[in-house]
Amino acid sequence: MQEHTLSVTIREGKGRGNSRRLRAQGIIPAVIYGQSGTQSLAVSESDFKMLMREIGGSTAVVTLENDKGGKTSSLIQATQRNPRNDRFEHIDFLELTAGHEITAHIPVHTHGTPVGVKNGGGTLEITLHEVEIKCLPKNLPEQIDLDVSKLEIGDAIHVENLPTIEGVAYQGDPETVVVMCSAPTVEEPEEDAAEEAEAGEEPEAKTEE
């Protein structure tokens, strides 16, 4: 499991006005919640963007070091972005406490090329890019690695078929499709389509001169 450090400031002010002022200064309003309660925080936008680049698409433990000298292990639970400029507007951190189970969303990474794609011209469709799990912080995986190389056309991998990871329980409907190998799309030849169009045309009425 990757571990990273992020400097944060304990935030006293609240409300939309305060949040707007912070964002104008390049600071992202945030909150951390868990066994210790809920605490409002402020995070440097540049520091957080750098952290997200380091993490990539994996799950990582982030140690928050606040301006009062405290340290807290956490997960990035959720982020909000501005739809107009894609800037981060808010961050939710989940406090990690040893011995207490957590629920988290873990990315699914596929590897291999399905037999149905190589030999049958099929398409690999990923319907779930992340899955929900429940585990102790020490058992938290960075990602779920999924080998799709044996999939024939029409085959699918469901939540119940995901690889077993010690101490990790998958949540949700076990029959939910994660990935599947779909049959190739058959397109109607342009000539046939044109012929059908001509066959459907009504003859023009002749006018007497």
Secondary structure, DSSP 8 states (H G I E B T S, - for coil): -EEEEEEEEE----SHHHHHHHHHTTEEEEEEEETTEEEEEEEEHHHHHHHHHHHTTS-EEEEEEETTS-EEEEEEEEEEE-TTT--EEEEEEEE--TT--EEEEEEEEEES--HHHHTT--EEEES-SEEEEEE-GGG--S-EEEE-TT--TT-EEEGGGS---TT-EE-S-TT-EEEEEE-------HHHHHHHHHHTS--------
